[in-house]
Structures are given as structure tokens and as C-alpha cells.
Amino acid sequence: MTGDSGDGATLGDFKSRVFGVGPQVGYKFNASDTTDGYINLKGYYEFGAKNRAEGWNLWLTLAFSAAAQK
């Protein structure tokens, strides 16, 4: 990959890197006869960062979609 370039990169190319590790769990469920739901929880610790923050991240995702045709 290459760094930023073009007119908007007034500070030069900005490259970063980070390593992360942590658990994730998800569950699919029927919200109704016509709708499926999915909930996901993931948390990870970022370390070994260069040009970005380190620390914990926690994400909770809730999504709904049309159920599959039977």
C-alpha cells in the first residue's frame, strides 16, 4: 500500500500501523416472520501502534434484514 498523495495531502503521506487481538461473538435470530436479526459483540486491544492510538475497542452491532424465502 502507498501513503496519501494528491492535493489534499498537505502534511505528506501519513502511514500508520497497529496490531490487535481479542474475542468476538455473534448470534442470528428471527425478529419476526419476515425479518431476521443479527447481534455481534467484539472487543480487542490494539498495541504496537505507529501514528495512531493504542488501547481497547468495544463494538456492538445490531442488524436487521429481510428473512430468506422459505
Residue, then its C-alpha position, 0 to 999 in steps of 0.5 A: m500500500t502507498g501513503d496519501s498523495g494528491d492535493g489534499a495531502t498537505l502534511g505528506d503521506f501519513k502511514s500508520r500501523v497497529f496490531g490487535v487481538g481479542p474475542q468476538v461473538g455473534y448470534k442470528f435470530n428471527a425478529s419476526d416472520t419476515t425479518d431476521g436479526y443479527i447481534n455481534l459483540k467484539g472487543y480487542y486491544e490494539f498495541g504496537a501502534k505507529n501514528r495512531a492510538e493504542g488501547w481497547n475497542l468495544w463494538l456492538t452491532l445490531a442488524f436487521s434484514a429481510a428473512a430468506q424465502k422459505 
